[in-house]
Amino acid sequence: MVDGSPMPEVNQLVTVRDLSGKELPTRIEDLSGSVLVVPRPVDGESGIGLRPEGLTVMWPADRGVMSLPVKLNERRSDNNLDIWELSITGPASRQQRRAFVRVPVSAGVALAFVAERPIDPTPDVADISGWLVDLSEAAACVSVPTARYEDLKPNAKLQATFTIGDDSYDLPARVSDSAPVREADDRTELVVHFEIPESEAARLRRMLFAQQVRLRDLNGR
């Protein structure tokens, strides 16, 4: 173990990232000295074709994400569980979230228009019922009826309400000023950016890490 360096805990949900930027969700099975043991991510395909050097283990922290450099030392089966043994190659560091992990989700979302300032009247526009396509701690891709898309002006102020699993969210947001992600006759996908404190971003981050692991389990465990 690197002296004084923060470490993930056993059963901590983590992501293994390779040099190409591919992110593989898993969890900490065991931690001993400078070695981490994790269940093989389903997307890891037993590590075939994966360069063992230059890997990073990431896990959520209070003010960002912790990043720990590791090397894939061994792939083996232990009690019918395929595992990777990762050796720590340097100290952990805290990463500011310049790039946010986007996780596919499928859940309804209500978009309510709100006033720009407390003294302004609430916009006289009916709420929009949409569908979440993917989600990060900073933004969401939302599918809405194309007929309502014109109501979502760039930078319009919203309140986005949705529930994923046992977690409910009611988040202030703004419509992105970028072009729609995808347009069709009946549905249009666009991005809304959250305007939330770090405490709420951390709650989203923990849920998204857990969601990544659930998706991994559904895809192969």
N, C-alpha and C positions, 0 to 999 in steps of 0.2 A: 504493500500500500504506500502511496506517496504521502510523506509526512505532512500533516496539516491540510491535506487536500480534501474537500468535501466529497463524499461518496454516496451513491444511491443505496437504499436499504433493500434487504431481502423482500421480495414480492413487489418492489417498486416497478411501476410501469415505465418502460424506457423505449427509446427508438435507437436502432443501430443505423447510422448513415455512412454510405461509402463515398469514395472520391467523386463519383458522378453526381452525387446529390440524392441518390435513391434512399428512401427511408423505410426501414423495416421494423414494425412494432413488435415488441416482446416484453419480457419482464425479467427481473433478477431472480434466478433460482438459488444461487449461492454466491457468497463473497468470502474469499480467503486470501489474505495477504494482498498481492498485486494481481490477483486473478478473479475475473467475474465469470460466472456460469449463467447462461441464459438458454431457455428453450429455443430451438431453431425456429426463426420466423418462417411462416408458410411460404412467403414470397422469396425466402432465401434459397429454395431449391437445393438444400443440403450444402450450400456454399459453393456449388459448382460454378465456375466462371467468376467468382467473387475474389478480388485481390485482397489478400489477408492484411496488407499494410494500409495505413491511412484511414482506418475506420474510426468512427466517433460514436460514443454512447451518450445519448441526450435524455434528460428528464426535466420535468417542470420544477421551477423554483419560484420564490415569492416575487422576484423582480426580473423575470426573464426565464431563461432555460440554462441549466448546467450542461457543460460539454466536457467529455472526458475522452482523450485519445487512447485508442486500444488497437491491438493486433489480434487477428484470429489465429489462435495457436492450434486448436484441435477441434475436430468434429467427431462426435461419438454418440452411441446410444447408451442410456443409463436407465434401467428399469422401464424399458419400452418408451422412453422419452428421448427424442433426438435433441442433443444439446450442442451448443457452441461454447468453447472455452476461450475467453478473451483475456489477454494480458494487458495490463495498464502500461502505457508507454510515456506518460507525462501527467502533470497536475491538471485537475479540473479547473475550468474557468466559467464565469458567468457570461452568457451571450445575450446581448440586447436583441430584441426580436425585429431584425430588419426584414427577414424572410419568414413568413408565417406558414406553418403546416396547414394545408387545406384538407379536410376530411369529408368524404362523401356522406351525406345524411339524407334522410327522407322524412320530413315532418312538415306539418302545416305551420304557417307563420301569418300573423295579423300585422299589417302595416297601417298605423294610425298617423295621420298628419297632425303636426303640432305647430304652435306659433313660434316664430323666430325669437321673439322677446316676450317676457311675461305680460307686458302691457298690450301686446298685439292680440287681436282676436284669433281664435283657432280657425285655420283655413276651412272654408265651407266645402269640403270634399269628403265623400264617403270613404270609410276605411277600405283597404284592399286585402282580400284573402289570397295569399300566395302559397308557394311550396318551396321549402329549402332544397337546394341542389347540392351545395357543399358549404362548409363552414370553417372559419378559422377564428382565432381570438380577436382578430381585427376587422373582419368583414364576413359577409355572406353573399353567395350567389342565390338569387331568388327568381323563381318562375312565377310570372303573373299573367292574368288574361291580357292578351294583346289590346283588347278594347280599353283596358285601364292604364296601359303603359304611358299614354300621353299625360296622365295626371301626375306622373312621377318626374317632375322637372329636375334637372341637374342641381344638386346641393339642397334639394328640399329636405326639411327637417322632419324626421319620423320617430315613432316609437315602435320598435319591433318586438313582438311578443310570440314566444314559441316554447314548446316543451320537448325535451329529448330524454327518454327514459324517465327517471325520477326527478330530473332537473328542469326547473322552469326559469325562464328568463324574460325580462321586460327591459329592453335596452334602448337608450337613445341612439339614433343613427342618422346618417345623411345619405341621400342618393348619390352615387358616383357620377362625376361629370364626364366619364368615358362612355364610349359607344356601348350599346347592348352586347352581351356575350353571345346571344343567339336570338334570332327572330324567326317566327313562323306565323301562319295565319291566325292561330288560336292562342298561342303562348309566346311570351317574350321573357328571356332571362337577362337579368341585370344585376349589378353589384351594389350593395349598400354597405357603407363603412360605419362601424360602431364608434361611438364617442363615450367611452366608459373609463372608469378609474382602474388602476392596476389590480385592485382587489377583485374586481369583477372579471378582468382579463385572466387572472390566475384561476378563477373558478371555471371559466370556459376552457382554459388550457388543460386543467385536470380532467374535465369531462371528455375533451377531444382525445387525449391520450388513451383514456379508457375505451372510447369508441373505436379507436384504431385497433386495440387488442380484441375487442368483440368482433370486428370485421375479419381480423385474422382467424379467429376461432371458427367463424361461420364458413370461411373459405377452405378450411382444411383440417381443423382439429375435431 
